[in-house]
Amino acid sequence: MATVPHSLSPSHSRTLLIIFAVGVLSMVLPTIFSLASQAWTREEGIHGPIVLATGGWLIWRRWNEIVARAAPGSSPMVLVLFAVTLAFYVFGRAFDFISFETIALIGAGVILAYSFVGLSVLQSLWFPIFYLLFLVPMPGWFVDQLTAPLKMLVSYCAETLLSSAGYAIARQGVVLYVDQYQLLVKDACAGLNSLFSLTSISLFYIYLRHNASWRYAIFLVLWIVPIAIFANILRVIALVLITHYFGEEAAQGFLHNSAGMFMFIVALLGIFALDNLFELLFFKRGSVR
């Protein structure tokens, strides 16, 4: 009785991998162009090019290890997984769902990597793969659900602090009234956009510096949310003060954009400062690791 082969021959497998690699590469350029012309032009997506570059660097710096440990994965498994991923990609591309499209592209890249290096290497690259998921733009419905309560919190805190400092300010929902001006706390000022960018860059920093101390890394990540919200409260306060002293035109022009970037830098530096403070207080006492 003839036996049925359990896998493709080496030559057929090699040909399949080449065709598969070309197929994945043909998906990359259209999706990158869509991201560059859509998500990366908005505040919530400004971290995209940084994540793409640094994520690629995280993989490249371990290239010798990857090559040494490479053990090609199962070709039938690759075919099945790629068929599913391709269906997601076509759906996202056809209906302009950039989130689906980007997830499918990352999935295709992971499957391509599996076909060349195997599961063991992929498991060792868990963080770069997870980190690249920050390339996926947040769906609009998700942004709307999270932004509303954040805007209320930011506007309430800004009004309370400015009132305590003696400024004549009133609030109705997410609208602040100062002098004769009316300021709407928009989505950009809610903190969600900077929170997403701040989380991705902070995770990159934490991974490089504390890769071996995962408990401390989780502890530090928990501080990202309050720092991002606090930074955006300061942003709203700054815009109110600019409006009060220099007028609405100054607040809504160049200074508005500058305030957003400045507060993002302040929040990022806050993460770095907390990291050094906690390391000084806890690591030397051995209470975290």
Stockholm file with secondary structure:
# STOCKHOLM 1.0

chainA/1-289         MATVPHSLSPSHSRTLLIIFAVGVLSMVLPTIFSLASQAWTREEGIHGPIVLATGGWLIWRRWNEIVARAAPGSSPMVLVLFAVTLAFYVFGRAFDFISFETIALIGAGVILAYSFVGLSVLQSLWFPIFYLLFLVPMPGWFVDQLTAPLKMLVSYCAETLLSSAGYAIARQGVVLYVDQYQLLVKDACAGLNSLFSLTSISLFYIYLRHNASWRYAIFLVLWIVPIAIFANILRVIALVLITHYFGEEAAQGFLHNSAGMFMFIVALLGIFALDNLFELLFFKRGSVR
#=GR chainA/1-289 SS CCCCCSSCCHHHHHHHHHHHHHHHHHHHHHHHHHHHHTGGGSGGGTTHHHHHHHHHHHHHTTHHHHHHHCCCCCHHHHHHHHHHHHHHHHHHHHTTCHHHHHHHHHHHHHHHHHHHHCHHHHHHTHHHHHHHGGGSCCCHHHHHHHHHHHHHHHHHHHHHHHHHTTCCEEEETTEEEETTEEEECCGGGSSHHHHHHHHHHHHHHHHHHHTTCHHHHHHHHTTHHHHHHHHHHHHHHHHHHHHHHHCHHHHHTHHHHHHHHHHHHHHHHHHHHHHHHHHHHHGGGTCCC
#=GC SS_cons         CCCCCSSCCHHHHHHHHHHHHHHHHHHHHHHHHHHHHTGGGSGGGTTHHHHHHHHHHHHHTTHHHHHHHCCCCCHHHHHHHHHHHHHHHHHHHHTTCHHHHHHHHHHHHHHHHHHHHCHHHHHHTHHHHHHHGGGSCCCHHHHHHHHHHHHHHHHHHHHHHHHHTTCCEEEETTEEEETTEEEECCGGGSSHHHHHHHHHHHHHHHHHHHTTCHHHHHHHHTTHHHHHHHHHHHHHHHHHHHHHHHCHHHHHTHHHHHHHHHHHHHHHHHHHHHHHHHHHHHGGGTCCC
//
